[in-house]
Amino acid sequence: MATQMSKTTAPAIRPWCDVQNLGVVPYARGLELQAELVEQRAANRIGDRLLLLEHPHVITMGRDSHEENVLLDRERLARRGVELHECGRGGDVTYHGPGQLVAYPILDLRPDRCDLHRYVRDLESVLIGVLDDFGVLGHRVPGRTGVWVRRAETAARSNASSASESSGTVTEIAPKVEMASEAKVAAIGVRVSRWITSHGIALNVATDLRYFDLIVPCGLTGSAVTSLGQLVQPAPSVAEVGARFAAHFGRVFGRRMRAVGSA
Amino acid sequence: MAKTDVIMPQMGESIAEGTITKWLKQPGDSVRRDEPLFEISTDKVDAEIPSPAAGVLAEIKVGEGETVEVNTVVAAIADSADEVSDASGDKPAKSDDGDKSDNGDKPAKSDGGGTPARADGSDGDRAQEKQPAAATAGAGARTATADASKDELRRTRSTPLVRRIAAEKGIDISQIQGTGISGRVTKQDLLEYIEAGGPAVSPTRQREAPAEPSAPATPSAPAPAAAPSGAPSSYRSPTGPTILPPSPTFPPDASEVVEPMSTMRKKIAEHMVHSKRTSAHVHSIYEIDCSNIMNTRAAVQREFVQRHGQKLTVTPFFVKAAVEALRAIPLLNASIDGDNIVYKKSINIGVAVALEWGLIVPVIHNADELSLVGINKRVADLANRARNKQLKPEEVQGGTFTITNPGIFGSMFGTPVINQPQVAILGMGMVEKRVRVTKDDAIVIKPMMYSCISYDHRLVDGAVADQWMIHLKHTLETADFKALL
């Protein structure tokens, strides 16, 4: 130990984290897979793993979900091709679907990261880094977990077209009032068992945002949802964003990321 | 006989309470050690809590949906099934201090929850008694986090033992002058408070508490000496009119116009005088060759404007370089609190914005998370909203280091006043082409800037400040910023 300590410049070797690109995975299969991997991780048969995937249309209800935040019943949702699932993650109702990057880290937080708030803040940090790579300024909103962007970013582009329509003098005189100034671009819902994480984040890349109208996302009435595709032209692909996510994940969690074949 | 208490675990530094969402075992069920016992939820995280021991779940004390403070006993596990039946008669044998196990046996609880006194002490009654008490404590904690100042938060974040004693006695910790680290209330403080009269509601408990072996009844630490000084925390804003030096009185004269100061003006005046009185200001001035950043800007500006709809300014380069220097030398990202050095984990850079009606310092929180582009956007966004009076309160709070740019008005350099409770501030000067002599005696023309670091010599010595500036200068002059764009 002493000899190692004396080499002050030699950094500790960062552990590996395997990145698995799974493509489109049905929600139920995703749950099974996570349960298996959590068991394997707990038994130390595998190392840390980051699953990157997309889900078909599905509405999921976290542990703190309120029924009234799903606005249609199961049957009507089914007719629209949307499943409804309950799951053991934190958080309220959310929507997953094509064009949304879902990342499930199966990570052992021991020994040095045993702090649930820190873990959530770290996931936000990863997401802010990813958005930053695409020139989008994401930020946290105290008390509302997730990553948000200021509406002005979206508004600036649409203003140009709407300016010609607003002929009334009232709008010109009135000061710029931003109604819902923030829109959520990424949601977080996490489960931790024996300090091993599952579930994770959902980042809207090219998500059809109309599906969010079926729910009150995370129980936050009156708040808006946006996607990376609405903020950057041309919209990046989910795979591209996933690659950035993996890179920032490695940076924030001090892991060396390497790709493994799909399961 | 042995019974193990199951407590609400501390799942993170800032987590003071947890909500039990689900019991995975019911009373009478046998559990293995480390087998999931119950689930809690906090801030979008669900966590399974494993059993601390093997045995039989004897009793659930906190039901689903209830929120309790960390370290509250939520259940008890008995060694084997036959103990469940007589568990009500036993005091838990495994218990590290008397307070915890005494809870249920006290016939009249003193914590102001308005719980009716029960003398029969059966299990059911205990559970009922526990609930309102826990709820009261929980509610108190929530109010505290909602509107308490940082100072109060630090003070109220005492050890679980202190909080528990306080809760049992119905004492509001924030009312007590703490002598611990950062003014935290120690057990000693609490006991002295009680001895000195406190709220004095439970005479029996009062005599019991100081009898604990680790706590002498009389103070042995030099606590009284610290107390009169009023814990001069740098976080506490100066009070009252004493902060402004007495102004000369003017005789009434028609040639003068008297105008009351705006609130912002008064605040700035207070802060500046307070800072000058608090910190031992020293200034160090370095000359920075801005060729690197000017060339980078020139090369990318056109594309940058096209892509991001705004210009790349000089400030983000300095923010980025300052972040790197603060990472390398964290002392300049610290604060002084009494006799303690408080190192800040986050790097939150304040950027001073001149307004027509004054000056404000919005903060780029977690500046180390952002790229040069991100910082540029954030600076523009904050400055813009500062001018439109749209900043939110949290956006001008929590800064750990400040950068100001008096150079935009043409000054060679300024010697800025430290933004309390920080310990350093970086002033940028005007960029100006100057004649330089190179190492090999050639005369060249370079865009140069005088840059000034003002630092608090109470904490930062000249050598450290100089190292910091050399780090900053090196980054600005040599970093490949193009690769970061």
HADDOCK unambig.tbl for C-alpha pairs under 7 A between the chains (distance, minus, plus):
assign (segid A and resid 89 and name CA) (segid B and resid 45 and name CA) 6.61 0.50 0.50
assign (segid A and resid 89 and name CA) (segid B and resid 46 and name CA) 5.48 0.50 0.50
assign (segid A and resid 90 and name CA) (segid B and resid 41 and name CA) 6.42 0.50 0.50
assign (segid A and resid 90 and name CA) (segid B and resid 44 and name CA) 4.22 0.50 0.50
assign (segid A and resid 90 and name CA) (segid B and resid 45 and name CA) 4.29 0.50 0.50
assign (segid A and resid 90 and name CA) (segid B and resid 46 and name CA) 4.54 0.50 0.50
assign (segid A and resid 91 and name CA) (segid B and resid 44 and name CA) 4.41 0.50 0.50
assign (segid A and resid 91 and name CA) (segid B and resid 45 and name CA) 6.95 0.50 0.50
assign (segid A and resid 114 and name CA) (segid B and resid 11 and name CA) 6.85 0.50 0.50
assign (segid A and resid 114 and name CA) (segid B and resid 12 and name CA) 6.62 0.50 0.50
assign (segid A and resid 115 and name CA) (segid B and resid 11 and name CA) 5.39 0.50 0.50
assign (segid A and resid 115 and name CA) (segid B and resid 12 and name CA) 3.81 0.50 0.50
assign (segid A and resid 115 and name CA) (segid B and resid 13 and name CA) 6.55 0.50 0.50
assign (segid A and resid 116 and name CA) (segid B and resid 11 and name CA) 5.88 0.50 0.50
assign (segid A and resid 116 and name CA) (segid B and resid 12 and name CA) 5.51 0.50 0.50
assign (segid A and resid 116 and name CA) (segid B and resid 45 and name CA) 6.92 0.50 0.50
assign (segid A and resid 117 and name CA) (segid B and resid 12 and name CA) 6.17 0.50 0.50
assign (segid A and resid 125 and name CA) (segid B and resid 369 and name CA) 6.67 0.50 0.50
assign (segid A and resid 129 and name CA) (segid B and resid 369 and name CA) 6.36 0.50 0.50
assign (segid A and resid 129 and name CA) (segid B and resid 370 and name CA) 6.58 0.50 0.50
assign (segid A and resid 132 and name CA) (segid B and resid 370 and name CA) 6.69 0.50 0.50
assign (segid A and resid 132 and name CA) (segid B and resid 371 and name CA) 6.64 0.50 0.50
assign (segid A and resid 132 and name CA) (segid B and resid 374 and name CA) 5.81 0.50 0.50
assign (segid A and resid 135 and name CA) (segid B and resid 373 and name CA) 6.67 0.50 0.50
assign (segid A and resid 135 and name CA) (segid B and resid 374 and name CA) 6.76 0.50 0.50
assign (segid A and resid 137 and name CA) (segid B and resid 374 and name CA) 5.91 0.50 0.50
assign (segid A and resid 188 and name CA) (segid B and resid 44 and name CA) 6.93 0.50 0.50
assign (segid A and resid 189 and name CA) (segid B and resid 44 and name CA) 5.27 0.50 0.50
assign (segid A and resid 189 and name CA) (segid B and resid 45 and name CA) 6.20 0.50 0.50
assign (segid A and resid 190 and name CA) (segid B and resid 44 and name CA) 6.26 0.50 0.50
assign (segid A and resid 190 and name CA) (segid B and resid 45 and name CA) 4.71 0.50 0.50
assign (segid A and resid 190 and name CA) (segid B and resid 46 and name CA) 6.18 0.50 0.50
assign (segid A and resid 191 and name CA) (segid B and resid 45 and name CA) 5.57 0.50 0.50
assign (segid A and resid 191 and name CA) (segid B and resid 46 and name CA) 4.62 0.50 0.50
assign (segid A and resid 191 and name CA) (segid B and resid 47 and name CA) 5.64 0.50 0.50
assign (segid A and resid 192 and name CA) (segid B and resid 46 and name CA) 6.08 0.50 0.50
assign (segid A and resid 192 and name CA) (segid B and resid 47 and name CA) 4.50 0.50 0.50
assign (segid A and resid 192 and name CA) (segid B and resid 48 and name CA) 6.33 0.50 0.50
assign (segid A and resid 193 and name CA) (segid B and resid 47 and name CA) 5.62 0.50 0.50
assign (segid A and resid 193 and name CA) (segid B and resid 48 and name CA) 4.82 0.50 0.50
assign (segid A and resid 194 and name CA) (segid B and resid 48 and name CA) 6.80 0.50 0.50
assign (segid A and resid 194 and name CA) (segid B and resid 50 and name CA) 6.96 0.50 0.50
